[in-house]
Amino acid sequence: MRPVFFLSDFGLEDPYVGVVKAVLWEKAPGVPVLDLAHALPPQDLRRAAYALFEALLYLPEQAVVLAVVDPGVGTKRRAIAALGRRHYVGPDNGLFTLAWLLDPPIQAHEITRISPPSPKGILPLPGWAPGGHTFHGRDLFAPAAAHLALGLAPEELGPEVPARDLIRLPLALTPGPEGEVLTFDRFGNAITTLLEAPLEGVVEVAGKRIPIRKTFGQVEAGEAVAYLGSAGLLEIALNQGNAKEALGLREGMPVVILPPPSGPPPPTDLPP
């Protein structure tokens, strides 16, 4: 039995995460289900794509990655199961873009042959049953993930889709010196698309020049700093503060690594 690693933008104050896990348990009793992340910013595909990228190399091969961030639920976007060294289940909307840089899919199937879970207990009205078209996490993706967790053939889920036709977001990770702000974590740190960072130097973003250090603790509280983050991407932070708010950063903003200055480190040039 393969473990299922579950990521979503479902909030923890609603029962959605628990319902998806209940369906996994019904379809594949005893399947190990581990939470990667929930309560991600709603409909934020860049943030979710980064979360999968950060986690992927620590997930066992053959694991099932169940990811549900699905602003197009109920539309013509495809529900897919894709296979690389791991199994991926979710909407075909670019959510897996960065994960597939590390683990490219070699086979994919549209999920069309799944029976939704049946409700249990006594229904309140004759002929009534829960349904709708807005909870594919429960009705499509959880049963498909359970199917793969049991080691069953992905071909049984639906017709094959060429892996090259799967949707990717327009994102590229580069060694530099130019990149962009990819997304932000809950601390307001900016994660960029830059794969490398010198031990010394300067980053320019939003018209500000920020020194590069090994960690944010190497500058004073309230000062901005750039560093190589835990996912191997250059990040921009404010020591004990929120860089997104203080520096006026936003997704897609250009980021450039400049050569090390010849004089003393430049000021972080925070707004008054």
C-alpha positions in Angstrom: 0.0 0.0 0.0 1.4 3.4 -1.0 1.2 6.4 1.3 -0.8 9.4 0.3 0.6 12.9 0.8 -2.3 15.4 0.8 -2.0 19.2 0.1 -4.9 21.6 -0.4 -6.1 25.1 0.1 -9.0 23.8 2.2 -9.3 25.7 5.5 -9.0 23.8 8.7 -12.2 25.4 10.1 -14.3 23.5 7.5 -14.7 19.7 7.2 -13.3 19.4 3.7 -9.9 18.0 4.7 -11.5 15.5 7.0 -14.1 14.4 4.4 -11.4 13.7 1.8 -9.5 11.6 4.4 -12.7 9.7 5.2 -13.2 8.9 1.5 -9.6 7.7 1.3 -10.2 5.5 4.3 -13.4 4.1 2.8 -11.8 3.3 -0.5 -8.4 2.1 0.8 -8.8 1.1 4.5 -5.7 1.7 6.4 -3.9 3.7 3.8 -1.3 6.0 5.4 -2.4 9.7 4.8 0.1 12.4 5.7 -0.7 16.1 5.5 1.8 18.2 3.4 -0.1 21.5 3.8 -3.6 22.9 4.2 -5.0 26.4 4.4 -2.8 27.6 1.6 -3.9 30.9 0.2 -7.1 30.1 -1.7 -6.8 29.5 -5.4 -3.1 30.4 -5.3 -1.5 28.0 -7.8 2.0 29.6 -7.5 2.1 29.2 -3.8 0.8 25.6 -4.0 3.3 24.7 -6.8 6.1 26.0 -4.6 4.9 24.0 -1.6 5.0 20.8 -3.7 8.4 21.7 -5.0 9.8 22.2 -1.5 8.4 18.9 -0.2 8.9 16.6 -3.1 12.5 15.4 -2.7 11.6 14.2 0.8 8.6 12.1 -0.3 9.3 8.4 -1.0 9.2 7.2 -4.5 5.9 5.5 -5.5 4.1 7.7 -3.0 0.7 9.2 -4.1 0.7 13.0 -4.1 -2.9 14.2 -3.8 -3.1 18.0 -4.4 -6.3 20.0 -4.5 -6.0 23.7 -5.3 -8.7 23.9 -8.0 -10.1 27.3 -8.9 -11.6 25.7 -12.1 -13.4 22.9 -10.3 -16.5 21.9 -12.3 -15.3 23.4 -15.5 -13.8 21.7 -18.6 -10.3 21.5 -16.9 -9.2 17.9 -16.7 -8.9 15.8 -13.6 -5.7 13.8 -14.0 -3.5 11.1 -12.5 0.1 11.4 -13.7 3.0 9.1 -13.1 6.7 9.8 -12.7 8.7 8.3 -9.9 5.7 9.2 -7.8 2.0 9.3 -8.6 0.2 12.7 -8.9 -3.6 13.2 -8.6 -5.3 16.6 -8.9 -6.5 19.1 -11.4 -4.7 19.7 -14.7 -4.2 23.5 -14.0 -0.4 23.9 -13.6 -0.4 22.9 -9.9 2.4 20.4 -10.4 4.6 22.6 -12.6 7.5 22.9 -10.3 7.2 19.3 -8.9 7.5 18.0 -12.4 10.8 19.8 -12.9 12.2 17.4 -10.3 10.1 14.4 -11.3 8.8 14.7 -14.9 5.6 12.7 -15.7 6.0 9.9 -18.2 2.4 8.7 -18.3 -0.9 10.5 -17.5 -4.6 9.6 -17.5 -7.7 11.7 -17.3 -9.9 10.6 -14.4 -13.3 9.7 -15.9 -14.0 6.2 -14.6 -14.3 6.9 -10.9 -17.5 6.3 -8.9 -18.0 9.0 -6.3 -18.3 7.9 -2.7 -21.8 7.0 -1.4 -23.2 8.8 1.6 -23.7 6.7 4.8 -26.6 6.7 7.2 -30.2 7.8 6.8 -30.9 10.6 4.2 -33.2 13.4 5.4 -35.5 13.4 2.3 -36.5 10.6 0.0 -34.4 10.7 -3.2 -32.0 13.3 -1.8 -28.3 12.8 -1.9 -25.3 15.1 -1.6 -23.6 15.9 -4.8 -22.9 19.0 -6.9 -19.9 19.8 -9.1 -17.7 21.7 -6.7 -16.0 19.1 -4.5 -13.9 17.0 -6.8 -11.4 16.5 -3.9 -14.1 14.3 -2.4 -15.8 12.9 -5.5 -12.9 12.4 -8.0 -9.4 12.9 -6.5 -9.7 11.0 -3.3 -11.1 7.9 -4.9 -8.5 8.1 -7.6 -5.7 8.5 -5.0 -7.1 5.5 -3.1 -7.1 3.5 -6.3 -3.4 4.2 -6.9 -2.5 3.8 -3.2 -3.8 0.2 -3.5 -1.4 -0.4 -6.3 -4.1 -0.7 -9.0 -3.5 0.1 -12.6 -3.7 3.8 -13.5 -5.2 2.8 -16.9 -8.4 1.9 -15.1 -8.9 5.6 -14.2 -9.6 6.8 -17.7 -8.1 7.5 -21.1 -4.4 8.3 -21.5 -3.3 11.9 -21.9 0.1 12.7 -23.5 2.4 13.9 -20.7 3.5 16.8 -22.9 -0.1 18.1 -23.0 -0.4 18.5 -19.3 -0.8 22.2 -18.2 2.3 24.0 -16.9 2.4 27.5 -15.3 4.7 30.0 -17.1 7.4 29.6 -14.4 11.1 28.9 -14.8 13.8 28.3 -12.2 17.2 29.8 -13.2 20.7 30.1 -11.7 20.5 33.8 -12.2 21.4 36.6 -12.2 17.8 37.5 -13.2 14.6 36.0 -11.9 11.3 37.0 -10.2 9.4 36.7 -7.0 7.7 33.4 -7.2 5.5 33.5 -4.0 5.5 34.3 -0.3 5.4 32.1 2.8 3.3 32.9 5.9 6.0 35.0 7.4 6.1 37.4 4.4 9.4 36.1 3.1 9.6 36.3 -0.7 10.7 33.1 -2.4 12.3 33.8 -5.8 12.9 31.7 -8.9 16.7 32.0 -8.5 18.4 28.6 -7.8 21.7 30.0 -6.6 23.0 32.8 -4.4 26.6 34.0 -3.8 27.8 34.2 -0.2 28.3 37.9 -0.8 26.6 40.3 -3.1 23.5 42.4 -3.4 19.9 41.7 -4.6 17.9 44.4 -6.4 14.1 44.2 -6.1 11.4 46.8 -6.1 14.1 49.5 -6.5 15.9 48.5 -3.4 19.3 46.9 -2.9 19.5 44.2 -0.3 22.6 42.4 1.0 23.0 38.7 0.6 24.0 36.7 3.7 23.9 33.1 4.9 20.8 33.7 7.1 18.5 36.4 8.2 20.0 36.4 11.7 23.1 38.1 10.3 21.4 41.4 10.0 19.8 43.5 12.7 16.1 43.1 13.6 14.0 45.1 11.1 16.6 44.9 8.3 16.1 43.2 5.0 18.4 40.4 3.8 18.6 37.9 1.0 19.8 34.3 1.5 19.6 30.8 0.0 16.4 29.2 1.5 15.8 25.7 2.7 14.3 24.7 -0.7 17.5 25.9 -2.5 15.9 29.1 -3.9 17.0 32.6 -3.1 14.7 34.3 -0.5 14.2 37.8 0.7 13.2 38.4 4.3 13.0 41.1 6.9 14.6 39.9 10.2 11.7 39.5 12.6 9.4 41.3 10.2 7.4 40.9 7.0 9.4 41.6 3.8 6.3 41.5 1.6 4.7 44.4 3.4 7.8 46.4 4.4 9.4 46.3 0.9 6.2 46.4 -1.1 6.9 43.1 -2.9 4.5 41.2 -5.1 4.5 38.0 -7.2 6.2 38.3 -10.6 8.4 41.3 -9.6 11.9 41.2 -11.2 14.8 40.2 -8.9 18.4 40.7 -10.0 21.6 39.5 -8.3 24.3 42.3 -8.5 28.0 41.8 -8.1 29.4 42.3 -4.6 29.9 46.0 -3.8 33.5 47.4 -3.5 32.6 49.4 -0.4 30.6 48.8 2.8 27.2 47.0 2.5 24.5 49.3 1.1 21.5 50.3 3.3 18.4 48.3 2.8 16.5 51.5 1.9 13.3 50.6 3.7 10.4 53.0 3.2 9.9 55.5 6.0 
